[in-house]
């Protein structure tokens, strides 16, 4: 007789093993078919369990520590972590303990530790949600926490960690009328014009999905396009365009848009979303550095980056990465800025942005670009809803997860508008 919930739990355990042990990202695993054999409800449950475990991993480890003389093998530790998450969210102890003991027992290398798993999880069950709530907010892994503290200070990073732990609401960008979308979906219009929905939602079942009235886009990610103001009639290049939210924004604003990205799979998704919302843009699958068509009025460069600003939506990131790619990414961003400037007509504008919390991928890049390119200037930013604390010394905007905490936070982002000499 199949134990209820075991397939989803085993899948969540597999995801956790791949992320924490092999450095794989959740989206990469799912796209590769890691959950393909599960029915839809189990796929959703497995992803939710793995995400919850990653979001609370540091707290789970603190809860387990008193009951472990030494850390068990990863297979066992990840089963225990998942068990803690379920037990402390109020799931029935009997089913949770049995499921994760079975996961430990099924592995020949760890089956001798099923007694340990059983004993530890029953002790955790005795503490339950009260014990969980008594532990501090989970800390970011040290490889990332240290540079964040150096950049923003310990107090700010603690606030960011609270935002990461809380997760993210669902934000929508309206094709035409944000208030109409908010009324239809039960959301609220934020000060910058995005529509925010609280609670869990099945996106494809929300009003307006089939009719293409909106698309999913974090409120912070929707701001860079707004920096260009009225784009109607302008030729705009969206460089490194996938997943395409900004392409849709530009097209909805009446721009003549060309979207360029190297990933054929991700660009297929951009084309699908354009079709769903009834908008037009030319899509080109190409390496950004190989693309040499010039004369654009504006270029939007959402450059590849560490993505450290998206942890509240992607809690796998700090466990799948270790910061070793930072140097190469920073160098690539510098070269992309230089290349993007060659694609602008004289007097054209470049919006540079990254979903990073690291100044080296934001403020420092703009400061260095101004040094490399005499005559390049930072354009003033006049956008609805921008808070004074977001503005930076060099003229850009710095957004952080701990901003708008009363509204549910936002992704970490940096953005600035650079104007090419006429």
N, C-alpha and C positions, 0 to 999 in steps of 0.2 A: 504494500500500500504506500503510495507516494505521500511524503510528508508535505502538508500544506505550506507553501511559501518557500520551499527549499530551492527550486530552480532559480528564483530571483535572488535569493541570498547567495547561492553559489556564484551566480553571475556577478553580483556586487563584489564578492570576495576576489574573483578573477580580475575585475577592473582595478581594485585596490592593489593587488599584487603587481599588475603591470605598471601602474602609475608610480607606486613607491619603490618598486624594485627595478623596473626596466626603463623608467623615465619616459613612458608613453603618456600622451595627453588623452583625456577622456574623449574628446571629439574625434581624434585620430582613431581610437579603438572602436568607437561606435561606427564610424565611416567604413572601417575595415571589416565590419560584420561580427564584432564580438558578441552582440546581443541578437543577431539575426534569427536564431532558432527559437527564441522565446516569443510567446504571444505578446501583443501590445501592452497589456496591463503589467506583465512581468518585466518587460523592457523598461517601462517607466519606473517601476518599483526598484529595479536594480540600479538604475542611474540615480534615483533619489537617495537610496541607501548609501551608495558610494560617495555621493556628493556630501551628504550629511556627515558621514564619517570623516571625510577630508576637512570639512569646515570645522569640525570639532576635534580633530585628531590630537592636538596638544592637550586638550582637556581630558579626552579619553585616556591618554597615556598617564596623566596625573592620577586619574581615578584608579587605574590598574596597578600603579607602582607599589602601593602598600601590600598588595597580594602576590607580588612576584619577587622572588629572591634575585632573579636575573632575567633579562629580556629573553623570551623564547624565540624560536626561529620565526622568520617573517610570516610563514604560512599560518602559524598559530597566533602570532601577534595581531595580524589583520583580522582573523576570525574573532578574536577577543574585542578588538576595536569596534567591529560591526555589532557585536553582541551588546557592548556598552551603550552604543547609540540607540539601539532598539529598546533595551531595558529601561533606559533613562528617559525615553519618550513615552513610556507607559504601556509598551507591548507586554503581553502575558509572558511571565517568566518561563513557564514550562515549555512553550513552543520555541521561544528564542534560545534557551539553553540547549535544548535537544538538537536544534538545527545546527548550531555552531559546533557542538561536540561532534556531530556527524561529519561536518566539513573537515574537522581536524582528524577524525578517525579514518576518513576515506583516503588520506594521503599516507602511503606506506612509511614515509620518513618521519611522520609526526603522530601516527596512530597511538603510540605509547603515551602521548601527552593528553589523551582525551580526558583522563581523570583530572588533570590539572585544569583544563579548560572548563570542565564541569564545576569544579570547586570554586574557581575564580569568578565565573559568571554568576554563581549562586550568591556569592558574597556581594558582588556588585548589585544584584537584584535586591538584596536587603537594604542597600543604600537608596537605590531607585532615583527618581527625579530630584528628591531633596539633596542627595549627595552630589548629583550633577550640578545643580544650581549653586551649590556652595563653592565650587571650584572657580578660579579666575577665568576671564575671557582668554581663549586660546591665543598663544603667541605665534607670530609668523616665524618660520624657520630662520635660523641665524644668518644664513648666507644672504638673505634679503633684508632681514630686520636691521642688521647693522648699517648698511648704506642708507636705509630709510631714516633711521634715527640720526645719522650724520647730516642728512639733508633737512629734516623737518623737526627734529627734537623728539624726545621720548613721549611727551604728553600727546603730541599730534599722532604719533604712530600708534599709541594705545587706543586713541579714538578711531583710527583707521581699522585697527584689528576688531574693534567692536562692530564696525560697519561690515567688515568681511564676514564675521560670525553671524550677523543678522541676515545676510543674504540680500537679494535684490528684488524689488517689485518688478512688475512688467510695464515697460514704457513703450508707447506707440507714437509714431509720427504720422500725422494726418496728411492725406493727399491734398485736401482742400480746406476743410473746416474742423479745427481741433475741438471746438465746443460740441459740434454735432457728433463727433466720434466719442467724446466723453459721455454725452447723454445716452448714446446707444449702448455703450459698453459698461456704464456704471463707473467710469473713471473720473479723474479730475484733471483740469488743465493746469500744468505747472507754469511758473512765471516766464520760462523761456519758450513756451508753446507746445511742449510735449504733453502727451496724455498719459497719466500714470494710473495703473490698476493695482490694488493690493490683493493679497491672497493668491492661491494657485489657480491657473487657468489653462485650459486646452486651447491654444492659440487658434487653431483652424475652426473651432466652433464658435468663436466670438462674432457678434454682429459686425458686418462690414468686411469680414475676411474674404468671402467669395466675391463680393462686389468690388474689392480692391480699394477700399476707402482709407486704408492705412497699412503700415508695415511696422514690424518690431524693430526698435532702435533705442538704446539707452539714451536718456536725456542729455548726458554729456556728449555722446557721440553725434548728436543732432546739432550741436552748436557750431562746429567748424564751417559748415556750408553757410550758416547765417552770417558769418563774418564778411561774406562777399556782398551782402545786401541784395538788391534787386538784380537777378541774373538773367532776366528775360532778354532774349536776343543775343546773349553773349556766347562765344565759343569757349567751352570749358573742358579741360582734360582732367579726368579723374584717374590719377596714376596710382597703381596698386589698389585697384577699385574694390575687389571682393572683400566682404560679402555683398556690398552693393547698396547699403542704406543711403550713402551720400550721393550715389548716382541717381537714385530715385528722387532724392530731394532736389537735386539740380534740374532733373527733367521736369519735375512738378512745378519748378519755378520758371519754366519756359526757356531754359538754356539749351543750346545745341551741344549735347554732351557726347564725348568720346571716353569710354571706360576701358582702361588697359590693365590687364593682370596676367600673370604667368600661368596660373592654375586653370586648366581646362574644366576641371570638375566644379570649381567654385564659380567660374564665369557662367557655366551652365545654370547654376542657381541664380545668378544675377539676371540672366535672360528670362528665366522662369518667373522671377518676381516682377520684372518689368511687364511681362505679359499679364500677370495677375492684376496689377494695378492700372493697366491700360496706359502705360507711358512708353516713350521711345528714346533710345540711346544707342549709339553705335558701340558694339562691344568688340574688343580686339584682344586676342590671346597672344601676348608677347612679353618678353623680358623688358622691364622698364628702361634699362640702360640701352637696349637695342632700338627702342622706339625713338625716332628722330623727326617726326612730323612737328613742325614749329608753327609759330604765329598765333598761339592761343591768347584770348583775352585774359584767361585765368587758368591756373593749374591748382588742383587740390591734391596734395600729397599726404596721404595717411600712411606714413612710412612704416615698414616692418620694424617691430620693436620688441621689448621684453614682455609686453602685455601685462605688466605688473599692476596696471590700473584696473584690471578686470577681475581681480581675485574674488570679489563678492559674488560674481556670476560663474567664475571658473576656479573653484577651490582646489582643483588638481594642480594648478600651475606651480605653486611653490614647492610641491613635492615631486613633480616631474622634471623640474629644471633645477640647476644649481648655480646659475650666473656665469657659467664659463663662456657663454655666447655673447656676453655684453660687449666686449671689445669689438667683435666683428660687426655686430649690429650698429654700434655707434659710428664705425667707419662707413658702413653702408649708407646710413642716414645722411652723413656728410656728403657723400658722393651723389646721392639721389637729389639733395637740395641743389647742388651745383648743376646737375643734368637738367633738372626741372626748370631752372632759370633760363637755360638755352632754348626751351620750348615756348617761352613767353614772347609775345611781341613787346617792343619798347613801351614802357609804362604799364605793362601787365602786372597782375598780382598773383603771388604764390601763397596759398594757405598751407602751411606746414603744421602737421599735427601728429601726435603719437599717443597711444593709450598706455602711457608709462607714468610711473610715479617718480622716476629718476631724473634729476635735473640734467644729467649728461645727455639724456635723450629728448630734452626739451629746451629749457632756458639757455643752456650752454651751447646747443646747436645753433640757435639763432644768433647769440653773441658772436660765435665763431664765423658764421656766414657773413655777418656785417663787416667783420675784419677782412675776410677773403675777397669781398666784392665791394670795392669803393662805389659809392653812389646808391647802394642798396639801402632802403629805409624800411622801418616798421610802420605800417599804416595804423592810424587810430582805430580803435574798436568801439563801435556804437551798436550794441545789440540789446534787444529787450530782455530784461530779467537778469543781466549780468550784475553780480554783487561786487562791491568795491574790493573785498578781500581776495577776489580771484585775480585781480590785475597784478602783473609782474613788472619789475623795474625796467626790463628791456622792451616792454610794450605788448607782451602776450597775455594769455590767460592760463592760469594754473588751477585745475579742478582736482578735488580730492574726494575719496569716499566718505570722509568725515564731514563734508559740507552737506547742508540740507538734511541734517540728521532727523529733524522733526518731520521731514517729508519722505524719508526713506533712503536718503543718500544718493550718490551718483558714482559713476565710474571715475577713476583717476584719468585725467587727460591733460595734455599741454597743447596749445595752439597759438599761432601768430600769423599775421598777414604781412608778407614781404613784398614791397613794390620795386620793380625793376626800373632802372633809370630810363627816362624817355629818350 
